[in-house]
Amino acid sequence: MKLKKISVSVLFLIATSMWIFSCEGKKEAVEQEDQSKNVFDVVNPDFEISPYTGMTRQHWKDAALYLLEGAFSYVDDLDDPMKFPKLPGKSYPHDENSVPTEKLEGLCRTLFVAAPLLKDDPELTIGGLGVAEYYRHQIMNLLDSTDASYIPHRREEQGPTQILVEFGALGMSLFVAPDILWEPLSQQDKDKLAATMLSYGDGPTVSSNWKFFNIFVLSFFKGQGYDVNEDLLVEYLHKSLEHYRADGWYNDAPAYDYYSMWAFQLYGSMWSEVFGNQYYPEISAKFLSNFEDMVDNYPYLFSEHGEMIMFGRSISYRMGSVAPFPFMGQLEGKDINLGWLRRISSGVLLQFLQNPAFMKDSVPTLGFYDHFEPAVQNYSCRGSVYWMGKAFLGLLIPEDSPFWTVQENNGPWEKEFEKDQVYNKFQDISNLLITDYPNIGASEVRIWCHEKVADDWQKFRSTENYNRLSYNSAFPWQADGPDGEVAMNYLIKNAKEEWEAFRLYTFRKYEDEIYYRDVVLETDGSIKMQLAEMPLPNGILRVDRNLSNKAIDMRLGHYALPKLDQEITSSTQTVGGYEASIIDNGEYQLAMIPLSGWDSVEVVTSTGLNPVSHQSTVLNAVSSYSFGSDSNIHAVLMLWKWSGETWTKEDLMPVKEFRVEEDVSFLMPDGSRKVIY
């Protein structure tokens, strides 16, 4: 009997299915555990040194081991790769050609977690395997052309690839623990590894934080006595510095997001510590000066409860957001509140490690808490999540560093921030606005977004990851729905009768506590608005001017509430001739009060759009705008309170005498009048 030819893709699917079945067998006992046990436990918390989190340096090590043990649950022997169950959706691999890169990611990124642990305990074992021996063996497999994990040298004509990223990560870990990962290798193996890694490091890169991957490869091997392309190394160092703008923010060509911090700031400070101070002190001094700028701005991006905001790409790296903070402990003679920085850092670790949805199959999901496909990018595989392991590079900071020894405190949230006030920090040049709300302990940010879907080939900078009007720690962003469901953005019914979000924003000014932007619809330049928003102690006042020259249907969303332990309720309340629509999920209440230009407010319940819960509810203001109508001003109050608190008249109407005449203005409670337009 003659067998029919089977396609490579079918064979790949069969092999993948068999591998998943094998993995499922290994994980059967874990799947049977109560989900509530699938969280990190802070054993013997120390509330004297850490009154907010109980976390000490030892607990950080415990947390790292917790993550690493999950990864090693897929390893039975030295040849098993760090390859994890694929989640559905756009993440790779989609064919067998990507599997070697997938395994390389799993190897190099889990090493971020393992290397600091190995530095403290070179004999560390997990599941009977020596961790150091495992990683050395896997690194050697990368050089073996007969092994399935083999990585060939970069071809001369080949551009930058994901392999460069992972070798940059490996270069960082080689700096962390050279005596464990590098020195035990034979000279022949060292030379082979150097040749392979340098074929990528001494090559092209991407005009972004990627230059640091070349920098770490070139720097490590220069430090080991190899001939490297020093001209290219210095060129990439200077070009990386050119990304710096102000207030601690680097521009990642073109966005401002966590890459400014877990990439540029971490890489610059770590490179200076392990290499730059010795070889290039002048360049190192510039990185460290930029690093110091961060302390007066970036920490305010985190909530009173030590939580990070969900915004920007690669959000599944999560706790990587705090990676620069421990290195602040190395800035001698500086007046830095390290107790607050450790409170933030430990708080963010616990934000995820103690969320039952964070881990699935003993591996972190691709999402914010649970798997959340709208936040996933196509360059990610399951092992990509261990980029968050850069947070544990903080364990390189000595035990006697003030970062570990001073008592935790809550910074300005303890005494400086007063209730019924709001605090703004405007970032010059980057035009970011960070806002802190003491009444609910939340932080908020307004960021850059000006990316067309048509130009966004990877489909992330034009999406909800960047195009929301603002992002808040208490209300993680919700994806748009096909029927006009929207949270914290406008949707416009376009010429195709599809709901299209605003994404082409242009910053205008920040003046008198009001943040101004212009926006135009991507598919129709005649649909445009001037946007003005003012943070208030319990929410946001929006006063937007419609400059469109045609009739349009439009929707504006408040933040969304996930369904938690009870049904979300809705109600209305009248105040001063206006109607407030209110929703309550048992944790927070949100209120929306149209002041001008809106027809009504809808209570919209959705499924599958929210990163916290499968079901959610959002308030949407709706309008059928007519060109030439009496008023083109769309004003609305978007407010919040803790659940269980009563809405007073003053809560629901925090501004007075809202006027739309020759100018648009309103009175503040203190009697001052603010003119917006």
N, C-alpha and C positions, 0 to 999 in steps of 0.2 A: 504494500500500500504506500502510495506517495503522499508525503505530508505537504500540506499547503504552507507557503511561505508566511511567516508571522512577522509583522512590522516591529521595528525596534521600539516604537512607542508602546505597543501592546505588551512586549516583553518587560518594558520598564514598569508598566502598571501592574503586571503579574508579580514582578519582583518586589515592588513597593507594597503590594497587598500582603505578600508573604511576610515581609519584614514587619509591617504593622501588626499582623496577626501574632508574630513572635513577641513583639513589644507588648501587645495586649496581655499575652500570657504572663510576662514578667510583672505587669502592673495590676494583675487581677486582685491581689491582696490590697493594694493601695486604693483601687476603685471602691472596695467594699467599706473603707473607712468612712466614718462620719465626716461630712464636709467641714464641720466646725473644728475638727482636729487638724485640718489641712492648713494651719497657719503657724507662723513662727511664735514660739513662746519665750518671753523674756524671763529666764530662770534666775531667781534671786536678784530682783531689780534693786538698784542702789538709788533710793530716792533722796539720799543726803547730797551726793555729788550731782545727781540728775533728777531734781524734784519734778520735772515735767514728764520725762520718758522712762526713767529708771535705767537708761542705757549707759553702759560704760564701754571702754575699748574692748573688753572681753566679750560683751554682748555683740559688738560689731563682728568680732571673730566668729561668734556663734551663728550670727545671721549669715555670714559668708559661707560657713560650713553647711548650714541648712540648704542654701541654694546649690552648693556644689554636690552635696549628697543626692539631691534630686537629679542632677545631670548624670552622676555616676550610676544611677539606677538603671541606665541603659548600657552599662559597660560591664561585661563579664570577664574579659581578659584584655591583655595589652593591645590586641589588634582591633578591638571594637571601637569604631569612631564615635565622636560626639555628634550623633545624628538622632534627631528627635521626631516624634509624630507630626506630620504636616497638618495644619489647620486648613479648613476650606477657604477658598477665596483666591485673591490675587497674589499671595505670597508664593515665592518659588521654593522648590524646583517644580517645573512643569514637564521636564524631560530629563533623561539620564545624563545629558551633557552638563547639567548644572550641579550634579551631585558632588563632584570633588570640591567645588567652591562652597557648597552647603556644609560639607564636613570640615573644611578649613575654617569657616566661620565658627562652627561649634567648638573647634579646638582652640582657636586663638582668643575667642571671647570668654569662654569659661576660664581660660588662663588668667584673665583679669581678676577673677575671684580666687583662683588657686594660688597665684604667685605670692601675694602678701601672706597667705597662710603658710606656704612653704618656707618663706623667709623666717617666720617665727618657729616653724616645726618642719625641718627638712625630711623627717621620717614619717610624715603624715600618711596614714592609710585610710582608705574608704572601701568597704566591702572586701577587705582582704588584699586589695591592690595598693601598692606603693604609688602615691599620687605623682611624685617626682619622676619615678621610673616610667609611669604611664605617659606623661607628657613628653619626656625625652624620646621614648619609643615612637610616639605618634609624630613628633617632629622629624625623626629619621624616615618614617614612612613617606613623608612629603618628598623625599629625595630619591625614593626607590621607584624606578620606572616600571617595575612589575607590580607595584602596589596600587590598589584602587584609589588611594588618596594622593597619588603622585601629582605634583605640581611642576610642570615643565618651565624652563626659563622663558622669560618674556621674549617674544620675537622682536626683531629690530624695528619692524614697521607697526608693531602693536601699540595701541594707545593705552591709557589708564583703565584698569579694570578693578573689580572687587578684590582681586588677589592682592593688589597694592594696599588696599585698606587693611586687610587681615595681616599682611606682613608688617605693616606699620604697627599694628596692635602687638604682634609678636615681638617686634623690636622694643616696644615699651616694657613688655614682661621680661625680656632678656636684661634690660637695665635694672629691673626690680630685683631679680634673683639670679645673677650671672653664675654664682657659685653652685647653683642647683641645676640650672637649665643649660648652661654653656660650658663651664669648666670641665664637667665630667665627659664631654664629647672628645673623641679622638681628633687629632689634628686634621686627618683626612675628612672626617665628618664636618668639622668646623669650616674647612675650606669649601666643601660642597654646599653647606648651608649659606655661607657668605655669598658664593657665586649665584645661587638661586635668588636669594633675597635682594642682592644688589642689582640683579638684572631688572628688577621692578623699581627699586628705590632710585637707581641711577637712570631715570627715564621720565617720560611725560607724566603730568598730573592734571588735576582739575583745578580751576580757579576758584577755590573755596578752602575750607579747612583741610582738604585732602593733602595739601602741600606738606602738612606735618607728618604724613605717613612716609613720604620720601625722607623727610628730615630725620625721623627716628631711626630708619634703616641706615642711612648714611652716617649718622652720628654714632650709632652703636659700633659699627664696624670700623670707623675711624678710631674710636677709642680702643679697639682691639688690635690696632696696628695694621689694618688693611689699607691698601691704596683706594681711596674713594674720590669721587668727583667733588672736590671741595668748592669749586666755583659754583656748581649747581646747588650745593648745600647752602652756601651763603646767599645765592640768588633767591632760593625758596624761603629762607629766613626773612630776608628783607621784604619780599612780596607778602609774606604772612603778616608782618607788621603793618603793611599798607592797608590791611582790612580794618584796622582800628579806627574808631570814630571818636567816642567820648564816653565818660561815665561808666567805663568798664565794658562797653559794648563793641564787639567786632561785627562787621557786616559779612554774612556768609554768602554773599553774591547770589541773590540780592536781599535775602531775608535777615531779620533780627529774630532770633528764637533761642532755644536752649543750646544750639550749637555754638553760640557766642561764648557759652560758659563751659559745658562739658567737653567742648572741643578746644577752641582757641585759648580760653583762660587756663583750663587744666593743662593742655599740652605745653603752653608757653611757660607756665610755672614749673611743671615737672621737668621739662627739657632743661630749663635753667638750673634746676637742682641737681640733676644727674649728669649733666654734660656742659651746658652753656657757661656756667660760672667759671669753669676751668679753661675752656677753649675759646669762647667768644664772649668775654665779660661785658663788652659794650652792648652787644645785641641782647644779652641776657638781662641787663639792667633795664632796657626798654620794655621787655616783656613783663618784668616784675613791677615796673612803674604802672603799666596798664592794669596789671593784676590788682594793685593796691587801690586803683580808682573804683573797683567793683564794690568795695565794702560799703560805700555810702548809698548804694542804689539797689543792687541785686537782692540783698536779703529782704527788702521790703516787698518783693514779689511773692513771698510766702506768707501763708495765713497765720493768724494768732495760734492756731492749733498745729503749726508746723507742717502744713500741707502745700504741695505744689499745685500750680494751675495747669490744666490740660489745654495746651495750645502748641501749634507747630508740628512739623513732621517728626517721624521717629519717636512718637510719644510712648511707644512700648519700652523705650530705654528708661523711662520713669525716674528712678532714684539716681540715675546718672546726673541729674540736675544739680545735686549737691556736691559733686566730685571736687570742685575747686575749694570748698570751704575748709577742709582740714589743712590744706597747704597754707592757709592764712596763718597758721600757727608757726610757720617758719619765717614770717616777716618780723624780724627783731626790732625792738624799739618803736613799734607802731601801736597807736591807741586803737585797738580793735576789740570789739566785744565778742571774744571767742566763745563765751558761755552761751550767747544767743546763737551763734553760728552752729555750735554743736547741738543745741536744742532743735534748730531747724533741720539739721542733717539727720539726727536720730528720728525726729518726727516724720520726715519723708520716708525713711526706711520702714517705719511701722505703718505708715499710711497704706503701703502695699503688702508688706509681709504679713500683716494681720488682717488682710481682707480675704475672705474665703474664696473669692472668685479669681484671685491673682494667679494661683497655680492650677494647672490642669495636667494630669499625667505626670505630676512631680516637676513640671517645667513651667515657667511663667508663660502666660498667654500673650498673643499679639493683640494688645489693646491697652486700655488704661487700667481697668480692673479685670473684668472678664474679656474674652475675645470680642473685638469690636471692629468689624470689617471696614467701616468708613474711615477709620484712623490708620489703616494698614497701607504701607507703600509696597510697590511691586519689587523693590530691591531687597525686601526682607524675606528671610526664611525663619524657621522656628528658633534656630540657634542665635539669630540676630539679637534676641532679647537680652543676651548676656553682655551686651554693650553697657548695660546698667552696672555691670561689675566694676566699672571704673570708680564707682563710689567707694569701693573697698581699697582702692589705692591709698585712701586716707590712712590705712593701717601702717603705711610706711612712715608716718609721722611718729616719732619716738613716744614711748609711754609717758615720759616726763614732760612732754610738750604741754604748754598751757591749754592747747585745744582739748586735751583729755583731762587735765587736772583742775581747771577752774569749774566752779559750780554753774550748772545750767541756769539761764535766766531767759526771760521772754522779751528782751530788748525794749523797744518803745511801747510794746503792747502792755507792759506792766504799769508804767506811770506816765509816760509822755502822751500816749494816745488817750483822749478823753471820750467818754460816751457822748452820743448825739453830735459828734463832729465827724468830718471826713478829711482825709489827708492825701494830698496829691504830690507825686514826685515826677516832674516832667524831665525827660532825658533829652538834652540838646543834641542836635544833629541826627540822632537816630529817630527822634520824634516819638519815642515811646512815652506813654503816660501810665505810671503805676499808681494805683489808688488803694488805700487801706480804709476799711470800714469797721471801727471798733464795736459798733452795736451788735454785729453778728460775727466779728472776728475774721472777716473775709478779706482777701486781696483780689485785685482786678488789674487787667492790663489792656491797653489799646496799642496795636502793633501795625507794622507795615503790611499792606497787601495791594499789589498792583500787577496781577498776572492773568493773562487771558487763557481760557481753556484751550483755545486754538494753538497757543504756544507752549502749553504745559504738557509736554510729552509723557511725563511720569504721573501727571494728574494728582499733584498734591498741593502745590503752592496756590492754585486757583480754587481750592476746595475749602470746606469748613475748617480745615486745619489752620487756615490763615484768614478767611474772608468774613469772620464774624465781626460785628461792630465793637465788641469787647469780649474778654474772657475772664471768668470769675472762679475762684477756688471753691466756692460753695456750690456752684452750678456748672458742672462739666458740660462742654458744648454738645449739642444735639445735632444730628444730621438732618438735612432737609428731606421732606417727603415729596412724592410725585404729585400729590393733590394739594400742594401749597402749604403743607405743614412747615413752619419755620421757627427757629429760635435765635434771637439776638442778631437778626439781619432783616433786610428787605427782600421780598420776592416780587418780581414784576412779571406779568403775563406778556410774553414776547410775541413776535410775529408768527411763530410756529405754534402758538397757543400752549406753550410750555412755561412753567414757572422757572424763572431765571434769577439767581441771586446776584446781588451787587458784589463786585470784587475789584473793580478798578478805582481804587481810592487814591486821592492826592491830598496830602496833608497841607493845610493852609497856615494855621497858627494855633498857639495855646495862649489865651489871653483872659484875664479876669476869671480864672478857674473854669473856663469853657474851652473845649477841644473842638477845633474846626477842621472839617475835611470837605472836599468835593468828591462826587462819585458820578460815574457814567456807566450805563448799561453796555456790556460788551457787544451785544449783537445789534444795538441801535444807539448811535451816538446822540440822537436827539432826545433820548430819555436820560435826564441828569438831574442831580439835586445838590444843594448845599446842605451839609450836615453840621449840626452844632449840638453838643451834649455836655451836660454839667453833672458831675457826681454830687449826690446829696448824702446826708448822713444815713438815710434808709433807702437809697436807690439812685435813679438816674432821671434827670429831666432831658428829654429830647425835643429840640425845636428845629425842624428841617424844612427847607424851602425847595419846593418843586419847580424846576426850571424847564420841564419837559414841554414840548410844543404839540403834544397830541394827547388824546384821552388814553388812560391806562388803568388797568386793574392792578392793585398793589396790596401787599400784606407786610406787616411788621410784627416780628415776634419778640416777646419777652424771653428771659431765660426759661428753660424747661425744668419741670419737677419729675423725678423718677418715682414710680410707685414703690413704696417700701413695705412696711408691715400692715398697712391699712389702705383702704380705697382713698383715692384723691377726691376731695370734696370741692365744690365750687359754690360761690355765693356772690351777691351784689350788695353794694352799699352806696347810698346817695350822699354826696357832700357838696354843698355850695352850688347846686345846679348841675353837677357832673356826676356820672355814674362810674363807680369803681367795680371792676370785675376781679374776683379774688379766688385763688386756688390754694389748697392746703394739703400737703402730703404727710402730715404728722411730724415733720422736722422743720420745714419752712413754709411760710405763706408768701405768695407773690400777688401783687396787685397791679392792675393796669388801668389808668384813668386818661382817656382821650380828652385833650383840651381844645384841639382845633384840627379840622381837616379830615377827620376819620368818621366813617359811617357807623361802625359798630365794633364790638370786640367779641371774638369767638373763643370758646373753650374747646381746644382740639386735643383729643386723645389719640396716641399713636402707639404702634408696636414696632420693635426692632430698630428704632432710631436713636435710642439713648444709651450711653456707655455704662450707666449704673444699673439700669433695670430694663427688662424687655418691654414693659409698658410705661408710658409717660404721658404727661399732660402739659400743654403750653397755652398761653394766652396770645392770640393773634388779633391785632387791629387790622381792619380791612377798609379799603376805600376804592371807589370807582372815580378816579380823578378826571375832571373835565378841563381841558385847556381853556383858559379864559374865564374860569370860575372866579367868584368874588375873592377867595383866598387860596393862595398856594402854600400856606403854612400848615405843616403837619406836626402838631405838638402832642406830646404824651408823657405822662409820668409812669415810670416803671419802678415799682417799689417792692420792698421785701421786709419781712419780720420773722422772728422765731414762731413756730406753731404754738398755739395756746395763748399768745399775746393778743390783746384787744387793739383794734384799729380805732384810734381817736380821729376826730376831725382834723386836728393838726398833723397827724401822721399821714392822712390821705391827701391833704392839701398843704404841702410844705412850702409852696410859693404863693404869693398873693398878687392880685390884680394883673393877671396875665392879659396883655394888650396886643392886638394886631391892628395897628393903625399905620401912620407913615413909617414908623419903625415898629419892631417887635421887641417887647420888653416885659419884665415882670418885677415884682417887689420881693425881696428876701425878708425873712422874719425880722431881721434887725432894722428894716425900714429902707435899706439901700435899694436902688433900682438898677437892674442889669439890662443893658440894651444889647440884644443879640444881632439884629440886622438893622 
